[in-house]
Amino acid sequence: MIEHMIGVIREYHMIEPGMRVIAGVSGGADSVCLLYVLAHCRRELPFDLLVVHVEHGLRGKESLEDAQFVEELCEKLAVPCRIVHAQVRQRAQKEKLSCEEAGRAERYRIFHEVAREWGADRIAVAHNQNDQAETVLWNLARGSGLQGLGGIRPVQGSIIRPLLFTARKDIETWLRSEGITWRTDRTNLETDYTRNRIRLHLLPQIEEELNGQAGRHIAEAAGRLREIQDYIDKKTEEAAARCLRESLTSVWILLDYYNKEETLIREELLKRALRSCGGMKDVGAVHLRRLGQLAEMDCGKSCDLPGGIRAVREDGILRFVKRGKQNMTDGIRETEALFERSAICKDGISLQVPGCVSNDRFCVTAELLENTTELKKYILEEKKYTKWLSYDTITNSLLLRTRKTGDYLVINAQGGTRKLKDYFIDQKIPRDKRDQILLLADGSHILWVVGWRISEAAKVTDATKCVVKIQIAMSEYPDPGM
């Protein structure tokens, strides 16, 4: 059992020597097994381990007894332990969530918070093969696409799941054989939650009446679907480099290239264009079909989409514009005005982090923040002159300047780069205007073409520990941040 799980850790490079790893341990069978596996793994693979137990404040004395159980278990295994008390019911009421949803959100918030404080590289959680099968069934019932049917990933940012390929019954059998006890959360036996109904009734019925190995087969199918999704993502990334263009005010698809792509990739390109406009929420298959039809229509045709986005068929392109935005020409004019008012030249102005650069015409501030769940909702909001960047990826001092020879952007998650000059050409920025575009630079790496786009390498991800918030305030173009 332990050897199998350690094999999973090695296969997916979940833990490397010298890392710091947090383990979320509730006291249930899965998390107790995870703790024993990680404690044993330290003998072969040196790393630091810290247990975090979140006491949700929902089950009174039982909940406190769970915390005491975990504390005593960690003492027995000589693993440091941190007990954190959460107010799940208050969060559920405030955010109008179920206690199950609020509990999950609060756990991950605490895990990430402790990880930042302790300097952890990984957060280990105890999802097992049954959790995987339950997730796939739930997503299938909800009508999820390929992404949802791929279920839970063994490694997702800093989160690792060493038990994901082990069935719950095998975990419990091993614990009993080793004389290891665990706690049972009675809420897991209640059928008020959809996930519990799948766990307690649907999946057992499928295994009893159809195939005893159904849970394993569903989990294995999810793995194959993840591989397919990864392949599609790679092909979509390549197609996007050919087909998609983005400016300050809109995103557009070059139809000559788009029409040469396979149907599946075309749909992914439409989704990507909508995401770039901040508008995938509430967009379903019917909207994607309408967009596919619009791409084949005459110029001048348009359709409105959820999120205030309008798609317009123009000469050779399908353009996505968020209603109320200026057109592209106005965007260039606005960026010119920003440049003229800021009076920044090629030599640039150094921006300290944290710090502020200002004069009577503009003010640029850099604020260092922790990457919290609360921060994510602000990052997702589109702000023209406020951006949140991953501070972890910045290697030099930040400079506000205009373009120089050798400047480049990172254009995809795989680290592919594009010359800034070529980016300006793609965006159809007139040659005589290119020296008037303000840039935030880390050496030759352009983190932010102000008013336009940021580098993919600068984007904040789940793995980001520190975030730098850059805000440019101009009297005529205010853009309040958080």
Disulfide bonds with the S-S distance in Angstrom:
none
